[in-house]
Amino acid sequence: MVKVALFVRLEAKPGKEQEVESFLMGGLPLVEDEPATIAWFGLRLGPATFGIFDAFPDDAGRQAHLAGKVAEALMAKAADLFAKPPEIMHVDVLAAKLPA
């Protein structure tokens, strides 16, 4: 069961949209090694707007993810890829349907 999540909003710099898309697609293998990351989605919200949504069973799992490889890579690339710093929102999950 998931109880907490992260929603990260990302605005690509002009001309960097394809690089952001590739970056998000490359993040999937990294989170597959995180047992507490129950769900992870790389999203395209608009032409230059992207996002990440991931869900965890508890805050310890969320904090482990924030200290993990994807977060590290995101912050390392932020100045090059994004028009502004990633907007990281901590959210509570009220209801969810996940595969069994």
N, C-alpha and C positions, 0 to 999 in steps of 0.2 A: 504494500500500500504506500502511496506517496502522500506526503503531508506538506512538503515545502518545495519551492522551485526557484528558478532564476529566469528572468526575461531580460535579454540583452539587446538593446537597439543599436544598430550600427549604420552610420551614414558614410558611404564610400566617397572618396575624393573623386572629382571628375576624371574620367579615364581609367579608374581603378576598379570598376564594377566587376569585370571578369576575374581579376585577381582576388577580390573579396569572395566571389562565388567559389573559386577554386580552393581558397583557404578554408571555407566552411565545409566543403566536401571532403577535404583532407583531414578535418577534425574528427570525423566519425571513427576511424581506427584507433585514435587516441582515447576516446571515451569508452570504447568497448572494453578496455582494460580497467575500468573503474567500476567495481562491484556495486557501489552505492548510487551510481547514476542509473536510475531505473528507465528513464526516457530522455532522449536527446534529439533535438531537431535543429537543423540549420535552415533558415527561412529567407525567402526573398519577399519583401513586403511592397516593393515598388522598384522603379528603374534603378535607383541608387540607394535604396533603403533595404537593409538586411536585418536579420535577427537570429538569436539563439534562444531556444526554450529548452530547459532541462529540468527534470523532476527527481526528487530524492525522498527517501523514507523519513529522514530527520535532518536536523540542522548539522549534525556531525558529517553526514554525507555531502551536504551542500558545501560545507567548509573544506572538506577534502577535495572536492572538485575545484573550488576556487584556488586551491594551492597546487592543482595538478598541471599536466602538460598543456592542455588546451588553453587554460587561462594564461599560462606563462607565454605561450606562442601568441595569443591574442594581444597581450600587452606589449610584447616585443615588436609586433608589426603595426601597432596602433598608429604611430606617427606617420608611417609610410602609406597606409591604406585608407585611413579614415579622416573625414573632414573635421570631426570633433571627437573627443574621447568617447569610448564606448559607454553607454548609459546602462549600468547594471542595476536591475531592480530585484530585490528579494521579495518573493510573493508566497502567500500561503495557498495551498491547494484545498479547495472546499469540496470538490467532487472530481472523480476521474474514472475513466473506463480504459483499462489496459488489457492486452492479451493475457490469457492465463498461462 
